[in-house]
Amino acid sequence: MKILVTGSQGQLGRELAEMLPERGHKVAAFSHQELDIADPEAVEKALDVHAPDIVVNAAAYTNVDGCETETELAYRVNALGPRNLAQLCECQGSELLHVSTNYVFDGSSERPYEPFDLPNPISAYGRTKLAGEEYVMRLCRRWYVVRSAGVYGEGHNFVRTMLRVAKERDTLKVKEDEYITPTYARDLAGGIADIIENGLYGLYHVTNSGSCSWYEFARDIFTLAGVEVEVLPIPTSEYPLPAARPANGVLSNIGSPTLRHWREALEDYLRREGALERG
Ligand SMILES: NC(=O)c1ccc[n+]([C@@H]2O[C@H](COP(=O)([O-])OP(=O)(O)OC[C@H]3O[C@@H](n4cnc5c(N)ncnc54)[C@H](OP(=O)(O)O)[C@@H]3O)[C@@H](O)[C@H]2O)c1
């Protein structure tokens, strides 16, 4: 397939740009500087020139707390960006795969969120991402929406932050009442490749398997990396942030490709980063 990837310098975009050619696809990968998805004329030009079979949108404004104050920018990138892609993909005859988030849910459920559960975002980031999903679903016929959670790869992420901060302090406090499934961007890219190769349109939840609190995630990062630091579990109320996060951010992968357990993926990631204790 001829695939156009947006946001190619992001955590997911990098993995897609590397993996899709390995799987035999012809890829045109665009960084933010090369293609601003919020600019409809630029999107139209890129689609005209490359005439892709499918666009994979890995571009987003992902600063969750920043979205609370930079709401207009968040809406332009997270909602109007996918709107532009959806409308122009429809005109061009291209399919669209759009990536979204577990933050479209409010986190009050007692069980993992199914793709057919009703979203109810509790942050500006979640609201703008949900608006983006809705544009995609309404404006083009051949769409895939892939929600993920707790993504880490080549970029700013929780794993790198923990390893950096542990060098500066002996004790760290990490939230124990917020649950996610940490998801390695490389595994997510593989799940996305499976989906577009299968060609069954619709809504997917793609994360690594299993779940944990941020506290358990931090503890496992340090155990695998052989870092000696005291990790103290705290409630969210002790670490207030501008944006609210869902207490339960775990997605059910029903009907979606099954990825390996998050702990196995984390070990692989740390090995690639040169941070695994046993090499
Ligand atoms: N990270 C997570 O924990 C997480 C969790 C669930 C879902 N997701 C979703 O997964 C997808 C990929 O996330 P990620 O972790 O790879 O994010 P990321 O590392 O922040 O990458 C996003 C990329 O989009 C680019 N971008 C921002 N505005 C753009 C615009 N107007 N036009 C084109 N590109 C633009 C950014 O470039 P600049 O940096 O130069 O602005 C960046 O390279 C997103 O849809 C995100 O909502 C992420």
The ligand as an SDF file (V2000), in Angstrom:
LIG
                    3D

 48 52  0  0  0  0  0  0  0  0999 V2000
    1.5030    9.5960   24.4210 N   0  0  0  0  0  0  0  0  0  0  0  0
    0.5130    8.9230   25.0020 C   0  0  0  0  0  0  0  0  0  0  0  0
    0.5930    8.5040   26.1710 O   0  0  0  0  0  0  0  0  0  0  0  0
   -0.7470    8.6220   24.2240 C   0  0  0  0  0  0  0  0  0  0  0  0
   -1.7540    7.8840   24.8490 C   0  0  0  0  0  0  0  0  0  0  0  0
   -2.9240    7.5710   24.1530 C   0  0  0  0  0  0  0  0  0  0  0  0
   -3.0650    8.0150   22.8340 C   0  0  0  0  0  0  0  0  0  0  0  0
   -2.0780    8.7500   22.2670 N   0  0  0  0  0  0  0  0  0  0  0  0
   -2.2890    9.2220   20.8790 C   0  0  0  0  0  0  0  0  0  0  0  0
   -1.3310    8.5780   20.0720 O   0  0  0  0  0  0  0  0  0  0  0  0
   -0.9680    9.4340   18.9800 C   0  0  0  0  0  0  0  0  0  0  0  0
    0.5340    9.5480   18.9050 C   0  0  0  0  0  0  0  0  0  0  0  0
    1.0060   10.0700   20.1470 O   0  0  0  0  0  0  0  0  0  0  0  0
    2.5650   10.1970   20.4660 P   0  0  0  0  0  0  0  0  0  0  0  0
    2.7790    9.6990   21.8400 O   0  0  0  0  0  0  0  0  0  0  0  0
    3.3820    9.6480   19.3340 O   0  0  0  0  0  0  0  0  0  0  0  0
    2.6640   11.7970   20.4900 O   0  0  0  0  0  0  0  0  0  0  0  0
    3.9480   12.7390   20.2780 P   0  0  0  0  0  0  0  0  0  0  0  0
    5.1880   11.9870   20.5630 O   0  0  0  0  0  0  0  0  0  0  0  0
    3.6390   14.0000   21.0110 O   0  0  0  0  0  0  0  0  0  0  0  0
    3.9020   13.0230   18.7060 O   0  0  0  0  0  0  0  0  0  0  0  0
    2.9480   13.8510   18.1110 C   0  0  0  0  0  0  0  0  0  0  0  0
    3.5750   14.4580   16.8900 C   0  0  0  0  0  0  0  0  0  0  0  0
    2.5950   15.2950   16.2510 O   0  0  0  0  0  0  0  0  0  0  0  0
    3.2590   16.4660   15.8260 C   0  0  0  0  0  0  0  0  0  0  0  0
    2.3090   17.5490   15.6180 N   0  0  0  0  0  0  0  0  0  0  0  0
    1.7940   18.4010   16.5460 C   0  0  0  0  0  0  0  0  0  0  0  0
    0.9820   19.2860   15.9270 N   0  0  0  0  0  0  0  0  0  0  0  0
    0.9780   18.9820   14.5990 C   0  0  0  0  0  0  0  0  0  0  0  0
    0.3400   19.5320   13.4650 C   0  0  0  0  0  0  0  0  0  0  0  0
   -0.4600   20.6040   13.5530 N   0  0  0  0  0  0  0  0  0  0  0  0
    0.5630   18.9750   12.2520 N   0  0  0  0  0  0  0  0  0  0  0  0
    1.3910   17.9020   12.1510 C   0  0  0  0  0  0  0  0  0  0  0  0
    2.0440   17.3500   13.1810 N   0  0  0  0  0  0  0  0  0  0  0  0
    1.8320   17.8890   14.4040 C   0  0  0  0  0  0  0  0  0  0  0  0
    4.2700   16.7650   16.9030 C   0  0  0  0  0  0  0  0  0  0  0  0
    5.2740   17.5920   16.4100 O   0  0  0  0  0  0  0  0  0  0  0  0
    5.9270   18.7530   17.3660 P   0  0  0  0  0  0  0  0  0  0  0  0
    6.4100   18.0290   18.5840 O   0  0  0  0  0  0  0  0  0  0  0  0
    6.9870   19.3100   16.5030 O   0  0  0  0  0  0  0  0  0  0  0  0
    4.8010   19.7040   17.6590 O   0  0  0  0  0  0  0  0  0  0  0  0
    4.7880   15.3540   17.2090 C   0  0  0  0  0  0  0  0  0  0  0  0
    5.8590   15.0170   16.3560 O   0  0  0  0  0  0  0  0  0  0  0  0
   -1.7230   10.7600   19.2310 C   0  0  0  0  0  0  0  0  0  0  0  0
   -2.9120   10.7580   18.4890 O   0  0  0  0  0  0  0  0  0  0  0  0
   -2.0610   10.7160   20.7020 C   0  0  0  0  0  0  0  0  0  0  0  0
   -3.2240   11.4760   20.9940 O   0  0  0  0  0  0  0  0  0  0  0  0
   -0.9210    9.0480   22.9140 C   0  0  0  0  0  0  0  0  0  0  0  0
  1  2  1  0
  2  3  2  0
  2  4  1  0
  4  5  1  0
  4 48  2  0
  5  6  2  0
  6  7  1  0
  7  8  2  0
  8  9  1  0
  8 48  1  0
  9 10  1  0
  9 46  1  0
 10 11  1  0
 11 12  1  0
 11 44  1  0
 12 13  1  0
 13 14  1  0
 14 15  2  0
 14 16  1  0
 14 17  1  0
 17 18  1  0
 18 19  2  0
 18 20  1  0
 18 21  1  0
 21 22  1  0
 22 23  1  0
 23 24  1  0
 23 42  1  0
 24 25  1  0
 25 26  1  0
 25 36  1  0
 26 27  1  0
 26 35  1  0
 27 28  2  0
 28 29  1  0
 29 30  1  0
 29 35  2  0
 30 31  1  0
 30 32  2  0
 32 33  1  0
 33 34  2  0
 34 35  1  0
 36 37  1  0
 36 42  1  0
 37 38  1  0
 38 39  2  0
 38 40  1  0
 38 41  1  0
 42 43  1  0
 44 45  1  0
 44 46  1  0
 46 47  1  0
M  CHG  2   8   1  16  -1
M  END
$$$$
